[in-house]
Amino acid sequence: MENKFVVRPRKPAFGKTSVVSARLPDTMIERLDDVAKQTGRTRNELIQMCIDFALENIEILEQ
């Protein structure tokens, strides 16, 4: 299975949203900001897209 994170054109926002806070390493924020600059997306949009991708592709292993 080939896992690629594809950044697509922006879709209009819909539905209720909530604010969530998370601590991220400075290097990760720098990488997010680089991708945001390259794609014209906001940091927030990219974080949402990354989480959505992870949730769609997660594999939970039983011990």
mmCIF file of the N, C-alpha and C atoms, coordinates in Angstrom:
data_MODEL
# 
_entry.id   MODEL 
# 
loop_
_atom_site.group_PDB 
_atom_site.id 
_atom_site.type_symbol 
_atom_site.label_atom_id 
_atom_site.label_alt_id 
_atom_site.label_comp_id 
_atom_site.label_asym_id 
_atom_site.label_entity_id 
_atom_site.label_seq_id 
_atom_site.pdbx_PDB_ins_code 
_atom_site.Cartn_x 
_atom_site.Cartn_y 
_atom_site.Cartn_z 
_atom_site.occupancy 
_atom_site.B_iso_or_equiv 
_atom_site.pdbx_formal_charge 
_atom_site.auth_seq_id 
_atom_site.auth_comp_id 
_atom_site.auth_asym_id 
_atom_site.auth_atom_id 
_atom_site.pdbx_PDB_model_num 
ATOM 1   N N  . MET A 1 1  ? 0.842   -1.166 0.000  1.00 0.00 ? 1  MET A N  1 
ATOM 2   C CA . MET A 1 1  ? 0.000   0.000  0.000  1.00 0.00 ? 1  MET A CA 1 
ATOM 3   C C  . MET A 1 1  ? 0.896   1.241  0.000  1.00 0.00 ? 1  MET A C  1 
ATOM 4   N N  . GLU A 1 2  ? 0.642   2.141  -0.916 1.00 0.00 ? 2  GLU A N  1 
ATOM 5   C CA . GLU A 1 2  ? 1.422   3.371  -1.015 1.00 0.00 ? 2  GLU A CA 1 
ATOM 6   C C  . GLU A 1 2  ? 0.689   4.479  -0.286 1.00 0.00 ? 2  GLU A C  1 
ATOM 7   N N  . ASN A 1 3  ? 1.308   5.010  0.760  1.00 0.00 ? 3  ASN A N  1 
ATOM 8   C CA . ASN A 1 3  ? 0.692   6.090  1.530  1.00 0.00 ? 3  ASN A CA 1 
ATOM 9   C C  . ASN A 1 3  ? 1.321   7.409  1.137  1.00 0.00 ? 3  ASN A C  1 
ATOM 10  N N  . LYS A 1 4  ? 0.553   8.242  0.480  1.00 0.00 ? 4  LYS A N  1 
ATOM 11  C CA . LYS A 1 4  ? 0.995   9.575  0.123  1.00 0.00 ? 4  LYS A CA 1 
ATOM 12  C C  . LYS A 1 4  ? 0.025   10.570 0.723  1.00 0.00 ? 4  LYS A C  1 
ATOM 13  N N  . PHE A 1 5  ? 0.559   11.668 1.192  1.00 0.00 ? 5  PHE A N  1 
ATOM 14  C CA . PHE A 1 5  ? -0.274  12.735 1.720  1.00 0.00 ? 5  PHE A CA 1 
ATOM 15  C C  . PHE A 1 5  ? -0.417  13.755 0.606  1.00 0.00 ? 5  PHE A C  1 
ATOM 16  N N  . VAL A 1 6  ? -1.592  13.827 0.012  1.00 0.00 ? 6  VAL A N  1 
ATOM 17  C CA . VAL A 1 6  ? -1.850  14.687 -1.140 1.00 0.00 ? 6  VAL A CA 1 
ATOM 18  C C  . VAL A 1 6  ? -2.578  15.940 -0.677 1.00 0.00 ? 6  VAL A C  1 
ATOM 19  N N  . VAL A 1 7  ? -2.064  17.103 -1.054 1.00 0.00 ? 7  VAL A N  1 
ATOM 20  C CA . VAL A 1 7  ? -2.717  18.367 -0.723 1.00 0.00 ? 7  VAL A CA 1 
ATOM 21  C C  . VAL A 1 7  ? -3.563  18.784 -1.914 1.00 0.00 ? 7  VAL A C  1 
ATOM 22  N N  . ARG A 1 8  ? -4.876  18.807 -1.718 1.00 0.00 ? 8  ARG A N  1 
ATOM 23  C CA . ARG A 1 8  ? -5.822  19.136 -2.790 1.00 0.00 ? 8  ARG A CA 1 
ATOM 24  C C  . ARG A 1 8  ? -6.296  20.580 -2.660 1.00 0.00 ? 8  ARG A C  1 
ATOM 25  N N  . PRO A 1 9  ? -6.981  21.077 -3.680 1.00 0.00 ? 9  PRO A N  1 
ATOM 26  C CA . PRO A 1 9  ? -7.540  22.433 -3.588 1.00 0.00 ? 9  PRO A CA 1 
ATOM 27  C C  . PRO A 1 9  ? -8.466  22.562 -2.381 1.00 0.00 ? 9  PRO A C  1 
ATOM 28  N N  . ARG A 1 10 ? -8.541  23.753 -1.874 1.00 0.00 ? 10 ARG A N  1 
ATOM 29  C CA . ARG A 1 10 ? -9.326  24.062 -0.688 1.00 0.00 ? 10 ARG A CA 1 
ATOM 30  C C  . ARG A 1 10 ? -10.813 23.827 -0.930 1.00 0.00 ? 10 ARG A C  1 
ATOM 31  N N  . LYS A 1 11 ? -11.483 23.225 0.057  1.00 0.00 ? 11 LYS A N  1 
ATOM 32  C CA . LYS A 1 11 ? -12.935 23.040 0.024  1.00 0.00 ? 11 LYS A CA 1 
ATOM 33  C C  . LYS A 1 11 ? -13.546 23.982 1.049  1.00 0.00 ? 11 LYS A C  1 
ATOM 34  N N  . PRO A 1 12 ? -14.768 24.432 0.818  1.00 0.00 ? 12 PRO A N  1 
ATOM 35  C CA . PRO A 1 12 ? -15.409 25.307 1.804  1.00 0.00 ? 12 PRO A CA 1 
ATOM 36  C C  . PRO A 1 12 ? -15.574 24.596 3.145  1.00 0.00 ? 12 PRO A C  1 
ATOM 37  N N  . ALA A 1 13 ? -15.412 25.342 4.220  1.00 0.00 ? 13 ALA A N  1 
ATOM 38  C CA . ALA A 1 13 ? -15.584 24.778 5.562  1.00 0.00 ? 13 ALA A CA 1 
ATOM 39  C C  . ALA A 1 13 ? -17.060 24.474 5.802  1.00 0.00 ? 13 ALA A C  1 
ATOM 40  N N  . PHE A 1 14 ? -17.308 23.447 6.574  1.00 0.00 ? 14 PHE A N  1 
ATOM 41  C CA . PHE A 1 14 ? -18.686 23.125 6.908  1.00 0.00 ? 14 PHE A CA 1 
ATOM 42  C C  . PHE A 1 14 ? -18.728 22.471 8.276  1.00 0.00 ? 14 PHE A C  1 
ATOM 43  N N  . GLY A 1 15 ? -19.862 22.583 8.914  1.00 0.00 ? 15 GLY A N  1 
ATOM 44  C CA . GLY A 1 15 ? -20.060 21.923 10.197 1.00 0.00 ? 15 GLY A CA 1 
ATOM 45  C C  . GLY A 1 15 ? -19.464 22.685 11.361 1.00 0.00 ? 15 GLY A C  1 
ATOM 46  N N  . LYS A 1 16 ? -19.754 22.202 12.535 1.00 0.00 ? 16 LYS A N  1 
ATOM 47  C CA . LYS A 1 16 ? -19.273 22.796 13.770 1.00 0.00 ? 16 LYS A CA 1 
ATOM 48  C C  . LYS A 1 16 ? -17.803 22.450 13.969 1.00 0.00 ? 16 LYS A C  1 
ATOM 49  N N  . THR A 1 17 ? -17.047 23.391 14.491 1.00 0.00 ? 17 THR A N  1 
ATOM 50  C CA . THR A 1 17 ? -15.646 23.135 14.805 1.00 0.00 ? 17 THR A CA 1 
ATOM 51  C C  . THR A 1 17 ? -15.383 23.511 16.254 1.00 0.00 ? 17 THR A C  1 
ATOM 52  N N  . SER A 1 18 ? -14.322 22.962 16.805 1.00 0.00 ? 18 SER A N  1 
ATOM 53  C CA . SER A 1 18 ? -13.908 23.260 18.176 1.00 0.00 ? 18 SER A CA 1 
ATOM 54  C C  . SER A 1 18 ? -12.414 23.535 18.177 1.00 0.00 ? 18 SER A C  1 
ATOM 55  N N  . VAL A 1 19 ? -11.972 24.297 19.137 1.00 0.00 ? 19 VAL A N  1 
ATOM 56  C CA . VAL A 1 19 ? -10.552 24.604 19.280 1.00 0.00 ? 19 VAL A CA 1 
ATOM 57  C C  . VAL A 1 19 ? -9.895  23.512 20.116 1.00 0.00 ? 19 VAL A C  1 
ATOM 58  N N  . VAL A 1 20 ? -8.755  23.008 19.626 1.00 0.00 ? 20 VAL A N  1 
ATOM 59  C CA . VAL A 1 20 ? -7.970  22.006 20.330 1.00 0.00 ? 20 VAL A CA 1 
ATOM 60  C C  . VAL A 1 20 ? -6.533  22.503 20.368 1.00 0.00 ? 20 VAL A C  1 
ATOM 61  N N  . SER A 1 21 ? -5.887  22.340 21.489 1.00 0.00 ? 21 SER A N  1 
ATOM 62  C CA . SER A 1 21 ? -4.508  22.782 21.633 1.00 0.00 ? 21 SER A CA 1 
ATOM 63  C C  . SER A 1 21 ? -3.592  21.564 21.683 1.00 0.00 ? 21 SER A C  1 
ATOM 64  N N  . ALA A 1 22 ? -2.433  21.663 21.028 1.00 0.00 ? 22 ALA A N  1 
ATOM 65  C CA . ALA A 1 22 ? -1.457  20.579 21.058 1.00 0.00 ? 22 ALA A CA 1 
ATOM 66  C C  . ALA A 1 22 ? -0.061  21.175 21.043 1.00 0.00 ? 22 ALA A C  1 
ATOM 67  N N  . ARG A 1 23 ? 0.846   20.576 21.776 1.00 0.00 ? 23 ARG A N  1 
ATOM 68  C CA . ARG A 1 23 ? 2.241   21.008 21.759 1.00 0.00 ? 23 ARG A CA 1 
ATOM 69  C C  . ARG A 1 23 ? 2.962   20.231 20.660 1.00 0.00 ? 23 ARG A C  1 
ATOM 70  N N  . LEU A 1 24 ? 3.655   20.961 19.797 1.00 0.00 ? 24 LEU A N  1 
ATOM 71  C CA . LEU A 1 24 ? 4.398   20.351 18.702 1.00 0.00 ? 24 LEU A CA 1 
ATOM 72  C C  . LEU A 1 24 ? 5.846   20.808 18.766 1.00 0.00 ? 24 LEU A C  1 
ATOM 73  N N  . PRO A 1 25 ? 6.779   19.940 18.379 1.00 0.00 ? 25 PRO A N  1 
ATOM 74  C CA . PRO A 1 25 ? 8.178   20.352 18.347 1.00 0.00 ? 25 PRO A CA 1 
ATOM 75  C C  . PRO A 1 25 ? 8.368   21.494 17.344 1.00 0.00 ? 25 PRO A C  1 
ATOM 76  N N  . ASP A 1 26 ? 9.286   22.404 17.668 1.00 0.00 ? 26 ASP A N  1 
ATOM 77  C CA . ASP A 1 26 ? 9.548   23.542 16.786 1.00 0.00 ? 26 ASP A CA 1 
ATOM 78  C C  . ASP A 1 26 ? 9.903   23.097 15.375 1.00 0.00 ? 26 ASP A C  1 
ATOM 79  N N  . THR A 1 27 ? 10.639  21.995 15.254 1.00 0.00 ? 27 THR A N  1 
ATOM 80  C CA . THR A 1 27 ? 11.028  21.517 13.921 1.00 0.00 ? 27 THR A CA 1 
ATOM 81  C C  . THR A 1 27 ? 9.807   21.086 13.113 1.00 0.00 ? 27 THR A C  1 
ATOM 82  N N  . MET A 1 28 ? 8.808   20.522 13.775 1.00 0.00 ? 28 MET A N  1 
ATOM 83  C CA . MET A 1 28 ? 7.585   20.105 13.085 1.00 0.00 ? 28 MET A CA 1 
ATOM 84  C C  . MET A 1 28 ? 6.800   21.335 12.614 1.00 0.00 ? 28 MET A C  1 
ATOM 85  N N  . ILE A 1 29 ? 6.750   22.359 13.455 1.00 0.00 ? 29 ILE A N  1 
ATOM 86  C CA . ILE A 1 29 ? 6.060   23.589 13.080 1.00 0.00 ? 29 ILE A CA 1 
ATOM 87  C C  . ILE A 1 29 ? 6.754   24.240 11.887 1.00 0.00 ? 29 ILE A C  1 
ATOM 88  N N  . GLU A 1 30 ? 8.079   24.234 11.886 1.00 0.00 ? 30 GLU A N  1 
ATOM 89  C CA . GLU A 1 30 ? 8.836   24.784 10.756 1.00 0.00 ? 30 GLU A CA 1 
ATOM 90  C C  . GLU A 1 30 ? 8.514   24.027 9.474  1.00 0.00 ? 30 GLU A C  1 
ATOM 91  N N  . ARG A 1 31 ? 8.432   22.703 9.570  1.00 0.00 ? 31 ARG A N  1 
ATOM 92  C CA . ARG A 1 31 ? 8.104   21.893 8.384  1.00 0.00 ? 31 ARG A CA 1 
ATOM 93  C C  . ARG A 1 31 ? 6.687   22.187 7.905  1.00 0.00 ? 31 ARG A C  1 
ATOM 94  N N  . LEU A 1 32 ? 5.746   22.305 8.847  1.00 0.00 ? 32 LEU A N  1 
ATOM 95  C CA . LEU A 1 32 ? 4.366   22.652 8.488  1.00 0.00 ? 32 LEU A CA 1 
ATOM 96  C C  . LEU A 1 32 ? 4.319   24.010 7.788  1.00 0.00 ? 32 LEU A C  1 
ATOM 97  N N  . ASP A 1 33 ? 5.057   24.970 8.331  1.00 0.00 ? 33 ASP A N  1 
ATOM 98  C CA . ASP A 1 33 ? 5.072   26.309 7.741  1.00 0.00 ? 33 ASP A CA 1 
ATOM 99  C C  . ASP A 1 33 ? 5.681   26.303 6.342  1.00 0.00 ? 33 ASP A C  1 
ATOM 100 N N  . ASP A 1 34 ? 6.700   25.465 6.125  1.00 0.00 ? 34 ASP A N  1 
ATOM 101 C CA . ASP A 1 34 ? 7.292   25.340 4.781  1.00 0.00 ? 34 ASP A CA 1 
ATOM 102 C C  . ASP A 1 34 ? 6.267   24.799 3.787  1.00 0.00 ? 34 ASP A C  1 
ATOM 103 N N  . VAL A 1 35 ? 5.538   23.755 4.202  1.00 0.00 ? 35 VAL A N  1 
ATOM 104 C CA . VAL A 1 35 ? 4.515   23.175 3.326  1.00 0.00 ? 35 VAL A CA 1 
ATOM 105 C C  . VAL A 1 35 ? 3.391   24.184 3.099  1.00 0.00 ? 35 VAL A C  1 
ATOM 106 N N  . ALA A 1 36 ? 3.017   24.914 4.131  1.00 0.00 ? 36 ALA A N  1 
ATOM 107 C CA . ALA A 1 36 ? 1.965   25.924 4.002  1.00 0.00 ? 36 ALA A CA 1 
ATOM 108 C C  . ALA A 1 36 ? 2.366   26.977 2.972  1.00 0.00 ? 36 ALA A C  1 
ATOM 109 N N  . LYS A 1 37 ? 3.606   27.406 3.041  1.00 0.00 ? 37 LYS A N  1 
ATOM 110 C CA . LYS A 1 37 ? 4.095   28.409 2.101  1.00 0.00 ? 37 LYS A CA 1 
ATOM 111 C C  . LYS A 1 37 ? 4.086   27.869 0.668  1.00 0.00 ? 37 LYS A C  1 
ATOM 112 N N  . GLN A 1 38 ? 4.488   26.616 0.490  1.00 0.00 ? 38 GLN A N  1 
ATOM 113 C CA . GLN A 1 38 ? 4.555   26.006 -0.839 1.00 0.00 ? 38 GLN A CA 1 
ATOM 114 C C  . GLN A 1 38 ? 3.179   25.764 -1.441 1.00 0.00 ? 38 GLN A C  1 
ATOM 115 N N  . THR A 1 39 ? 2.185   25.505 -0.590 1.00 0.00 ? 39 THR A N  1 
ATOM 116 C CA . THR A 1 39 ? 0.869   25.095 -1.085 1.00 0.00 ? 39 THR A CA 1 
ATOM 117 C C  . THR A 1 39 ? -0.205  26.174 -0.979 1.00 0.00 ? 39 THR A C  1 
ATOM 118 N N  . GLY A 1 40 ? 0.078   27.256 -0.271 1.00 0.00 ? 40 GLY A N  1 
ATOM 119 C CA . GLY A 1 40 ? -0.931  28.290 -0.090 1.00 0.00 ? 40 GLY A CA 1 
ATOM 120 C C  . GLY A 1 40 ? -1.981  27.928 0.944  1.00 0.00 ? 40 GLY A C  1 
ATOM 121 N N  . ARG A 1 41 ? -1.735  26.891 1.705  1.00 0.00 ? 41 ARG A N  1 
ATOM 122 C CA . ARG A 1 41 ? -2.641  26.460 2.770  1.00 0.00 ? 41 ARG A CA 1 
ATOM 123 C C  . ARG A 1 41 ? -2.213  27.107 4.077  1.00 0.00 ? 41 ARG A C  1 
ATOM 124 N N  . THR A 1 42 ? -3.119  27.151 5.038  1.00 0.00 ? 42 THR A N  1 
ATOM 125 C CA . THR A 1 42 ? -2.753  27.614 6.371  1.00 0.00 ? 42 THR A CA 1 
ATOM 126 C C  . THR A 1 42 ? -2.200  26.440 7.169  1.00 0.00 ? 42 THR A C  1 
ATOM 127 N N  . ARG A 1 43 ? -1.486  26.774 8.221  1.00 0.00 ? 43 ARG A N  1 
ATOM 128 C CA . ARG A 1 43 ? -0.974  25.732 9.117  1.00 0.00 ? 43 ARG A CA 1 
ATOM 129 C C  . ARG A 1 43 ? -2.143  24.909 9.657  1.00 0.00 ? 43 ARG A C  1 
ATOM 130 N N  . ASN A 1 44 ? -3.224  25.580 10.043 1.00 0.00 ? 44 ASN A N  1 
ATOM 131 C CA . ASN A 1 44 ? -4.391  24.897 10.578 1.00 0.00 ? 44 ASN A CA 1 
ATOM 132 C C  . ASN A 1 44 ? -4.976  23.905 9.569  1.00 0.00 ? 44 ASN A C  1 
ATOM 133 N N  . GLU A 1 45 ? -5.097  24.327 8.320  1.00 0.00 ? 45 GLU A N  1 
ATOM 134 C CA . GLU A 1 45 ? -5.637  23.431 7.288  1.00 0.00 ? 45 GLU A CA 1 
ATOM 135 C C  . GLU A 1 45 ? -4.768  22.190 7.148  1.00 0.00 ? 45 GLU A C  1 
ATOM 136 N N  . LEU A 1 46 ? -3.457  22.388 7.141  1.00 0.00 ? 46 LEU A N  1 
ATOM 137 C CA . LEU A 1 46 ? -2.551  21.252 6.989  1.00 0.00 ? 46 LEU A CA 1 
ATOM 138 C C  . LEU A 1 46 ? -2.638  20.302 8.172  1.00 0.00 ? 46 LEU A C  1 
ATOM 139 N N  . ILE A 1 47 ? -2.738  20.839 9.377  1.00 0.00 ? 47 ILE A N  1 
ATOM 140 C CA . ILE A 1 47 ? -2.867  19.984 10.555 1.00 0.00 ? 47 ILE A CA 1 
ATOM 141 C C  . ILE A 1 47 ? -4.153  19.169 10.466 1.00 0.00 ? 47 ILE A C  1 
ATOM 142 N N  . GLN A 1 48 ? -5.255  19.808 10.058 1.00 0.00 ? 48 GLN A N  1 
ATOM 143 C CA . GLN A 1 48 ? -6.522  19.079 9.895  1.00 0.00 ? 48 GLN A CA 1 
ATOM 144 C C  . GLN A 1 48 ? -6.378  17.985 8.847  1.00 0.00 ? 48 GLN A C  1 
ATOM 145 N N  . MET A 1 49 ? -5.728  18.300 7.740  1.00 0.00 ? 49 MET A N  1 
ATOM 146 C CA . MET A 1 49 ? -5.549  17.316 6.669  1.00 0.00 ? 49 MET A CA 1 
ATOM 147 C C  . MET A 1 49 ? -4.686  16.153 7.134  1.00 0.00 ? 49 MET A C  1 
ATOM 148 N N  . CYS A 1 50 ? -3.626  16.447 7.892  1.00 0.00 ? 50 CYS A N  1 
ATOM 149 C CA . CYS A 1 50 ? -2.749  15.390 8.401  1.00 0.00 ? 50 CYS A CA 1 
ATOM 150 C C  . CYS A 1 50 ? -3.498  14.459 9.356  1.00 0.00 ? 50 CYS A C  1 
ATOM 151 N N  . ILE A 1 51 ? -4.289  15.049 10.244 1.00 0.00 ? 51 ILE A N  1 
ATOM 152 C CA . ILE A 1 51 ? -5.058  14.235 11.191 1.00 0.00 ? 51 ILE A CA 1 
ATOM 153 C C  . ILE A 1 51 ? -6.093  13.399 10.455 1.00 0.00 ? 51 ILE A C  1 
ATOM 154 N N  . ASP A 1 52 ? -6.779  13.986 9.483  1.00 0.00 ? 52 ASP A N  1 
ATOM 155 C CA . ASP A 1 52 ? -7.765  13.240 8.698  1.00 0.00 ? 52 ASP A CA 1 
ATOM 156 C C  . ASP A 1 52 ? -7.109  12.067 7.981  1.00 0.00 ? 52 ASP A C  1 
ATOM 157 N N  . PHE A 1 53 ? -5.946  12.311 7.377  1.00 0.00 ? 53 PHE A N  1 
ATOM 158 C CA . PHE A 1 53 ? -5.212  11.251 6.678  1.00 0.00 ? 53 PHE A CA 1 
ATOM 159 C C  . PHE A 1 53 ? -4.839  10.134 7.651  1.00 0.00 ? 53 PHE A C  1 
ATOM 160 N N  . ALA A 1 54 ? -4.332  10.518 8.816  1.00 0.00 ? 54 ALA A N  1 
ATOM 161 C CA . ALA A 1 54 ? -3.933  9.518  9.807  1.00 0.00 ? 54 ALA A CA 1 
ATOM 162 C C  . ALA A 1 54 ? -5.131  8.687  10.261 1.00 0.00 ? 54 ALA A C  1 
ATOM 163 N N  . LEU A 1 55 ? -6.260  9.333  10.515 1.00 0.00 ? 55 LEU A N  1 
ATOM 164 C CA . LEU A 1 55 ? -7.444  8.605  10.963 1.00 0.00 ? 55 LEU A CA 1 
ATOM 165 C C  . LEU A 1 55 ? -7.982  7.673  9.889  1.00 0.00 ? 55 LEU A C  1 
ATOM 166 N N  . GLU A 1 56 ? -7.886  8.077  8.624  1.00 0.00 ? 56 GLU A N  1 
ATOM 167 C CA . GLU A 1 56 ? -8.352  7.228  7.521  1.00 0.00 ? 56 GLU A CA 1 
ATOM 168 C C  . GLU A 1 56 ? -7.421  6.048  7.266  1.00 0.00 ? 56 GLU A C  1 
ATOM 169 N N  . ASN A 1 57 ? -6.165  6.165  7.668  1.00 0.00 ? 57 ASN A N  1 
ATOM 170 C CA . ASN A 1 57 ? -5.165  5.140  7.355  1.00 0.00 ? 57 ASN A CA 1 
ATOM 171 C C  . ASN A 1 57 ? -4.597  4.445  8.594  1.00 0.00 ? 57 ASN A C  1 
ATOM 172 N N  . ILE A 1 58 ? -5.224  4.652  9.729  1.00 0.00 ? 58 ILE A N  1 
ATOM 173 C CA . ILE A 1 58 ? -4.709  4.078  10.967 1.00 0.00 ? 58 ILE A CA 1 
ATOM 174 C C  . ILE A 1 58 ? -4.906  2.559  10.985 1.00 0.00 ? 58 ILE A C  1 
ATOM 175 N N  . GLU A 1 59 ? -3.938  1.883  11.546 1.00 0.00 ? 59 GLU A N  1 
ATOM 176 C CA . GLU A 1 59 ? -4.038  0.441  11.761 1.00 0.00 ? 59 GLU A CA 1 
ATOM 177 C C  . GLU A 1 59 ? -3.746  0.205  13.233 1.00 0.00 ? 59 GLU A C  1 
ATOM 178 N N  . ILE A 1 60 ? -4.715  -0.312 13.949 1.00 0.00 ? 60 ILE A N  1 
ATOM 179 C CA . ILE A 1 60 ? -4.560  -0.553 15.376 1.00 0.00 ? 60 ILE A CA 1 
ATOM 180 C C  . ILE A 1 60 ? -4.242  -2.035 15.562 1.00 0.00 ? 60 ILE A C  1 
ATOM 181 N N  . LEU A 1 61 ? -3.087  -2.290 16.142 1.00 0.00 ? 61 LEU A N  1 
ATOM 182 C CA . LEU A 1 61 ? -2.647  -3.660 16.363 1.00 0.00 ? 61 LEU A CA 1 
ATOM 183 C C  . LEU A 1 61 ? -3.019  -4.101 17.763 1.00 0.00 ? 61 LEU A C  1 
ATOM 184 N N  . GLU A 1 62 ? -3.542  -5.307 17.867 1.00 0.00 ? 62 GLU A N  1 
ATOM 185 C CA . GLU A 1 62 ? -3.834  -5.859 19.177 1.00 0.00 ? 62 GLU A CA 1 
ATOM 186 C C  . GLU A 1 62 ? -2.584  -6.542 19.695 1.00 0.00 ? 62 GLU A C  1 
ATOM 187 N N  . GLN A 1 63 ? -2.372  -6.430 20.988 1.00 0.00 ? 63 GLN A N  1 
ATOM 188 C CA . GLN A 1 63 ? -1.164  -7.016 21.568 1.00 0.00 ? 63 GLN A CA 1 
ATOM 189 C C  . GLN A 1 63 ? -1.360  -8.470 21.871 1.00 0.00 ? 63 GLN A C  1 
# 
